[in-house]
Amino acid sequence: MDEVRAGTVSRLRLATLECDSFELAAKLTFLTPLFSPVGDWYIRPLILCLSAAGLLVPDLWRSRWLWTLLALLTTLRVWQDWILADNHAYLLAYCCLACAISAWLRDARVLALNARLLIGLTFAFAAWQKWASPDYPNCVFFLSTFLLDDRFEDFVVLLTSLTYEQIDLARDYLEGDYRFEPAAEALPFAIPVSFRVLSYLSMAWNLFEQTLVAVAR
């Protein structure tokens, strides 16, 4: 089993080394909507078919028309759901547009430049928005996210003094209609120091890493 795994890894590494930068970026971009389908029911099949064709048909990844269609479809998806679309939707549309521009110009350096700009500006704007927001440095975001998102339950219980029962109580309170109740009286429990420390450390690390990536690019 280990030999098969090692052989597979070696073949993947060799195939990666044989790809030029544009081909590697193109094929990785095609994989994104295949592993995580995007768009409404009438857009998703088109994106999936174009992405699969780009991977399976030799040299189709070079097609300017293929990238143009993908850029249009991913942009249409963002335009339809612009209020609810997450950051991944916008980034996929930008990436497809950069690939389309590079394919039309037949210049991989254009894609490399756009990739650096996309990474740098994305993290720069993300860091700036957090630094400028009054609700982010005060840790309200992480205090709420850690309590509302059940994916963090084990993490919070492991590193703080909160219990699962307290998290459930807090979630019921935060998701309920407490607009007309005094906040101090409506809280189901006092927020422990350990939970505040975890939230502040998470906030500080998030700001630090995003600022660092923006500066490094």
N, C-alpha and C positions, 0 to 999 in steps of 0.2 A: 504494500500500500504506500509506504514511504517512497519507494522507488518510482511508482507511478506519479505521485504528487511532485517529486523532484523533477521528473521528466517533463511534466506539464508546465511547471514554473520555468524550466529552462527554455522550453519552446516559446512561451509567452515573452520571456525576456529577449530572446533572439528576434521574435517578430517585432517587438517594440523597437529594438535597435535598428532594424531594417527600415522602419517607417521614417519618412521625413517629418518635420515638425507640423506641417499642415495636415498631413495624412493622419498623424497620431491625434491631433486636436479634433479633427473632423470625426474620426471614428469614436472617440470618447464622447463627443457631443451627441452622436447618434444613439449611443447607449443610454443617455440620460432619460429621454422620454420612453424608451423601451422598458427600462426597469421601474420607472415612475411615470406612468401614463398621465398626460395632461390634457385639459380642454374638455368642452362639452361633448355630448354624444355624436354630434355631426362634425366636430373638429378633430377629436381624438383619433378616429380611424385613419384620417388623412396623414396626421403627424406620424402615427405608428408605421403606416405603409411606406412613407418617404424615408423614415429613419432606417427601417429594415432593408429597404432597397439600397440605401447608401452603404450599408454594411455588406450586403450579399453580392451586389453587382459590381464586378471589377471596375475600378476607376470612376465609378459614379460619384464618389465623394468629391471629385474635382468639379462636378457640374455646377455652373453658376445658376442655372435655372432651378436645380434642386434646392440650393441654399436660399435662393430668392423666395421660393414657395414656403420653405420652412420658416423663414424670417417673417413672411406675411401671416402665416397661420399662427405662429406663437405670439405675434403682435396683436392679432385679432382676438386671441384668447385673453390677453391682458386687457384690451379695450373693453371687452364684454364684461369682465369681472373686475374692473379696475379698483373698485372699492374693497373687494374681498380678496383680490389676488395677493399672494404672499410674495416675498422678495425673490424666491426662486423663479417665479413666473417671469418677472421683469428681467432677471439675469439671463434666463434661457433665451428670451427674445433678443436681448442685446448681443449675446454670444452668436446666435444664428445670423444676425445682421452683420456682425464683424466677419464671420465666415463668408457671407455672401459678397461683401465688399472685397475681401481678399481673393475670392474666386474670380470675380469680374476683372480685377487688376492683375491676376496671375502673379501675385507677389506675397509670399509667406511672411515677409517682414511686416507687412501691413497688419496681419493677424497677430504677430508677436507684439507689435506696438499697442494694438487695441486691447490685447490681453493684459498687458501691464497697466494700461490706463483703467481698464475695467476693474481690476483687483484694487489698485490704489485708490481710485475715486470712490468705489463702493465702501471700502473700510474708512476712508477719510470722512465721507458724509455720515456714515453710521456713527463714528466716534464724535463728530461735531454735533450731531443731533442729540446724542446722549449727554455731552458736556453742557449743551445749551438748555436742555430740558430741566425744569425745576422738579419734576417728578421722578427723575432717574437717580441723581446723586443722593437723594434722601432715602433710597432703597425701597420705596413703595413697590416698584416693579418686581423685584425679587421676593419681597415679603409676600406679595399676592401670588406670584407664579408658583413658588414653592408650595403654597397651600392649595391652589386651585388645580394644578396639573398633577394627576395621580402618578405620572412617571417619576416624580421626584419623592414620592412618599418614603421609600426605603432609604434613600439618601438623607432625607431630613431626619428621620427617626434615628439613623445610625450616628449622625454627627451632632445632634442637638438633644435637648431633654424633652422634646415634644413626643407624644404618643400618637398612635394611629387614631385613637378615639378623639383626641384633641384636633387633629387635622380634619377629621370628618365634621366636627362641630364648626370649625372655622370655615370649611367649605360651604356648609349649609348656610352660615351667616352671610358670607360674601356673595353667594349666589341668590340669596333671598332679597326680599323687598324691605330694606332697612332705611329707606330715605327719610322717613319721618320719625325715626327713633334716635335718641341721643347716642352717638357712637360709643362713648365711654361706657355707658350702661349696657349697650347691646353686645359688647364684646363677650364671647363665651369664655375667655380666659385671658390672663395677662401674658403678653408675648415675652418669653424667657430671653435672657441675655445671650445664651448660646445661639438662639435662632437669629437674633439681630446681628451677631458677629458673623455667622455664616452668610447672611444676606449682604452685609457690607463687604466681606472678602470677595464674594462672587461679583459684586458690582465693580469693585476696584480691579479685579483681574480682567473682567470683560472690557473695561475701558482701556486698561493697559495693553492688552493683546491687540485690540482693534487699532489703537493709535500706533502701535509698533509696526503692524503690517502696513498701514498707510504710509508711514515714514520710510519703511524699507523698500517699498515699490517705487 
